[in-house]
């Protein structure tokens, strides 16, 4: 996959994860009002979304590191004089 396409998809993925997390949180709130003893089960639903957010953050860091290193490498190659 081209890097520019991946960068363009990131906001949509972030919005999707946030919407799913909000749905899970609202499920927890409703379940807590109906049956407070079982409300902790709804919190288990939120665990994967926290993991998704952490993975997206790591993806941002990795993508930024790779693009900055590639940019520096391109600059080094373009300024190197042929022998």
KOLNUSE-7278 format. One line per field, with one value per residue: residue number from 0; residue in one letter; x, y, z of N, C-alpha, C, O in turn. Coordinates in nm, 3 decimals. Layout:
BEGIN
seq	c(NUM;...)
type	c(a;...)
nx	c(X;...)
ny	c(Y;...)
nz	c(Z;...)
cax	c(X;...)
cay	c(Y;...)
caz	c(Z;...)
cx	c(X;...)
cy	c(Y;...)
cz	c(Z;...)
ox	c(X;...)
oy	c(Y;...)
oz	c(Z;...)
END
This chain:
BEGIN
seq	c(0;1;2;3;4;5;6;7;8;9;10;11;12;13;14;15;16;17;18;19;20;21;22;23;24;25;26;27;28;29;30;31;32;33;34;35;36;37;38;39;40;41;42;43;44;45;46;47;48;49;50;51;52;53;54;55;56;57;58;59;60;61;62;63;64;65;66;67;68;69;70;71;72;73;74;75;76;77;78;79;80;81;82)
type	c(x;x;x;x;x;x;x;x;x;x;x;x;x;x;x;x;x;x;x;x;x;x;x;x;x;x;x;x;x;x;x;x;x;x;x;x;x;x;x;x;x;x;x;x;x;x;x;x;x;x;x;x;x;x;x;x;x;x;x;x;x;x;x;x;x;x;x;x;x;x;x;x;x;x;x;x;x;x;x;x;x;x;x)
nx	c(0.085;0.052;0.225;0.111;-0.158;-0.213;-0.171;-0.380;-0.595;-0.585;-0.723;-0.994;-0.993;-0.929;-1.156;-1.351;-1.272;-1.303;-1.581;-1.676;-1.573;-1.716;-1.972;-1.944;-1.895;-2.137;-2.302;-2.207;-2.289;-2.570;-2.614;-2.518;-2.712;-2.930;-2.851;-2.644;-2.462;-2.362;-2.237;-1.963;-1.896;-1.953;-1.742;-1.537;-1.579;-1.470;-1.196;-1.060;-1.078;-0.927;-0.683;-0.674;-0.648;-0.398;-0.238;-0.279;-0.156;0.109;0.147;0.139;0.375;0.571;0.531;0.595;0.865;0.974;0.917;1.061;1.323;1.347;1.325;1.557;1.745;1.695;1.774;2.045;2.128;2.065;2.232;2.481;2.773;2.841;3.101)
ny	c(-0.118;0.220;0.483;0.740;0.690;0.538;0.729;0.901;0.743;0.719;0.921;0.840;0.586;0.647;0.798;0.600;0.418;0.580;0.625;0.364;0.316;0.508;0.406;0.165;0.273;0.405;0.183;0.066;0.260;0.249;-0.020;-0.015;0.134;-0.037;-0.289;-0.285;-0.471;-0.621;-0.445;-0.420;-0.600;-0.475;-0.301;-0.464;-0.476;-0.241;-0.273;-0.378;-0.148;0.044;-0.077;-0.057;0.221;0.262;0.112;0.261;0.500;0.412;0.342;0.594;0.705;0.528;0.561;0.832;0.828;0.664;0.810;1.044;0.948;0.842;1.077;1.212;1.032;1.049;1.314;1.294;1.123;1.273;1.493;1.387;1.372;1.242;1.007)
nz	c(0.000;-0.079;0.086;0.103;0.063;0.288;0.487;0.432;0.502;0.776;0.941;0.904;1.016;1.280;1.354;1.326;1.528;1.754;1.747;1.783;2.037;2.187;2.154;2.296;2.550;2.599;2.606;2.840;3.026;3.003;3.073;3.332;3.460;3.435;3.543;3.788;3.893;3.681;3.518;3.483;3.290;3.051;3.039;2.957;2.689;2.600;2.611;2.373;2.208;2.335;2.296;2.016;1.986;2.105;1.928;1.692;1.767;1.795;1.531;1.408;1.517;1.415;1.139;1.108;1.186;0.986;0.750;0.799;0.809;0.552;0.405;0.486;0.386;0.111;0.072;0.128;-0.076;-0.302;-0.278;-0.296;-0.487;-0.810;-0.882)
cax	c(0.000;0.128;0.226;0.019;-0.294;-0.225;-0.183;-0.514;-0.693;-0.571;-0.833;-1.116;-0.976;-0.937;-1.296;-1.423;-1.239;-1.366;-1.726;-1.698;-1.546;-1.829;-2.084;-1.917;-1.912;-2.280;-2.354;-2.171;-2.373;-2.706;-2.614;-2.498;-2.842;-3.021;-2.801;-2.511;-2.370;-2.304;-2.188;-1.820;-1.885;-1.950;-1.608;-1.454;-1.597;-1.386;-1.054;-1.001;-1.071;-0.809;-0.571;-0.670;-0.595;-0.254;-0.175;-0.279;-0.053;0.237;0.155;0.177;0.517;0.650;0.519;0.671;1.008;1.013;0.916;1.172;1.448;1.349;1.353;1.700;1.820;1.681;1.857;2.185;2.154;2.057;2.345;2.606;2.822;2.888;3.248)
cay	c(0.000;0.343;0.554;0.853;0.636;0.499;0.852;0.954;0.655;0.723;0.991;0.760;0.477;0.707;0.831;0.474;0.364;0.666;0.599;0.234;0.333;0.580;0.311;0.076;0.349;0.426;0.052;0.052;0.350;0.195;-0.145;0.019;0.177;-0.151;-0.391;-0.239;-0.581;-0.674;-0.335;-0.438;-0.679;-0.379;-0.243;-0.556;-0.443;-0.125;-0.308;-0.378;-0.015;0.107;-0.135;0.003;0.357;0.250;0.069;0.374;0.593;0.353;0.351;0.732;0.723;0.452;0.624;0.957;0.795;0.613;0.916;1.138;0.881;0.836;1.212;1.238;0.947;1.109;1.434;1.252;1.067;1.378;1.586;1.316;1.395;1.118;1.000)
caz	c(0.000;-0.088;0.213;0.100;0.081;0.429;0.566;0.411;0.568;0.921;1.010;0.901;1.112;1.413;1.378;1.345;1.660;1.854;1.747;1.847;2.180;2.245;2.161;2.408;2.673;2.620;2.647;2.981;3.106;3.005;3.149;3.473;3.513;3.440;3.635;3.830;3.922;3.558;3.435;3.454;3.166;2.941;3.033;2.880;2.548;2.568;2.612;2.238;2.151;2.395;2.223;1.883;1.998;2.129;1.803;1.600;1.812;1.756;1.385;1.379;1.550;1.319;1.008;1.112;1.186;0.854;0.650;0.824;0.769;0.405;0.356;0.507;0.294;-0.022;0.068;0.122;-0.209;-0.405;-0.266;-0.320;-0.623;-0.874;-0.894)
cx	c(0.089;0.116;0.126;-0.126;-0.315;-0.242;-0.322;-0.621;-0.692;-0.684;-0.963;-1.109;-0.989;-1.082;-1.377;-1.398;-1.303;-1.517;-1.755;-1.674;-1.660;-1.952;-2.066;-1.936;-2.060;-2.348;-2.326;-2.264;-2.515;-2.712;-2.595;-2.630;-2.939;-2.979;-2.659;-2.411;-2.300;-2.244;-2.040;-1.798;-1.877;-1.813;-1.512;-1.464;-1.502;-1.238;-0.995;-0.986;-0.957;-0.684;-0.559;-0.609;-0.445;-0.182;-0.173;-0.173;0.086;0.256;0.196;0.325;0.604;0.648;0.599;0.821;1.054;1.017;1.029;1.305;1.459;1.379;1.500;1.786;1.812;1.767;2.004;2.219;2.155;2.174;2.479;2.649;2.871;3.039;3.291)
cy	c(0.124;0.419;0.669;0.806;0.598;0.623;0.910;0.870;0.668;0.802;0.911;0.646;0.531;0.740;0.704;0.416;0.448;0.643;0.466;0.241;0.406;0.490;0.214;0.146;0.374;0.294;0.028;0.137;0.296;0.068;-0.119;0.063;0.060;-0.255;-0.356;-0.352;-0.634;-0.566;-0.352;-0.518;-0.584;-0.313;-0.333;-0.528;-0.330;-0.159;-0.314;-0.238;0.066;0.053;-0.078;0.143;0.353;0.207;0.181;0.475;0.540;0.358;0.493;0.753;0.652;0.517;0.754;0.930;0.748;0.723;1.015;1.076;0.871;0.973;1.245;1.156;1.002;1.234;1.397;1.200;1.177;1.475;1.519;1.334;1.264;1.121;0.965)
cz	c(0.000;0.043;0.214;0.118;0.227;0.518;0.550;0.481;0.720;0.989;1.011;1.003;1.254;1.448;1.403;1.484;1.769;1.862;1.814;1.997;2.251;2.254;2.278;2.542;2.702;2.662;2.795;3.068;3.117;3.089;3.298;3.536;3.526;3.543;3.677;3.856;3.798;3.468;3.400;3.327;3.045;2.929;2.956;2.730;2.507;2.559;2.470;2.178;2.210;2.325;2.083;1.887;2.022;2.002;1.699;1.636;1.773;1.605;1.342;1.403;1.447;1.182;1.002;1.111;1.049;0.749;0.673;0.784;0.618;0.344;0.371;0.410;0.151;-0.035;0.056;-0.018;-0.315;-0.397;-0.291;-0.466;-0.683;-0.894;-1.035)
ox	c(0.189;0.010;0.062;-0.206;-0.422;-0.320;-0.378;-0.727;-0.789;-0.737;-1.036;-1.208;-1.053;-1.127;-1.463;-1.491;-1.354;-1.574;-1.849;-1.746;-1.696;-2.028;-2.161;-1.986;-2.104;-2.441;-2.411;-2.311;-2.575;-2.804;-2.650;-2.655;-3.021;-3.061;-2.563;-2.290;-2.189;-2.204;-1.996;-1.694;-1.804;-1.773;-1.416;-1.370;-1.458;-1.161;-0.887;-0.891;-0.896;-0.590;-0.448;-0.529;-0.372;-0.076;-0.075;-0.106;0.171;0.368;0.278;0.395;0.701;0.752;0.664;0.895;1.160;1.110;1.087;1.391;1.567;1.450;1.561;1.886;1.912;1.827;2.079;2.326;2.236;2.212;2.580;2.569;2.934;3.097;3.410)
oy	c(0.130;0.420;0.693;0.875;0.622;0.620;0.964;0.922;0.632;0.753;0.915;0.614;0.469;0.713;0.701;0.372;0.393;0.640;0.456;0.179;0.370;0.498;0.184;0.086;0.366;0.295;-0.024;0.090;0.297;0.050;-0.191;0.034;0.058;-0.303;-0.392;-0.332;-0.687;-0.594;-0.302;-0.505;-0.610;-0.273;-0.285;-0.553;-0.324;-0.081;-0.258;-0.213;0.149;0.128;-0.053;0.178;0.434;0.261;0.195;0.531;0.616;0.376;0.510;0.811;0.710;0.528;0.782;0.999;0.788;0.730;1.066;1.145;0.889;0.982;1.300;1.205;1.002;1.257;1.461;1.230;1.174;1.534;1.588;1.313;1.184;1.227;0.955)
oz	c(0.072;0.106;0.316;0.180;0.283;0.613;0.646;0.515;0.786;1.089;1.110;1.068;1.339;1.559;1.492;1.551;1.867;1.971;1.894;2.075;2.363;2.351;2.350;2.638;2.817;2.743;2.867;3.172;3.224;3.168;3.381;3.653;3.618;3.621;3.608;3.844;3.808;3.355;3.296;3.264;2.949;2.819;2.895;2.655;2.392;2.504;2.448;2.104;2.142;2.298;2.035;1.801;1.965;1.971;1.625;1.548;1.726;1.556;1.252;1.320;1.397;1.116;0.901;1.043;1.002;0.669;0.577;0.730;0.561;0.244;0.279;0.358;0.078;-0.139;-0.018;-0.071;-0.408;-0.498;-0.305;-0.558;-0.615;-0.920;-1.062)
END
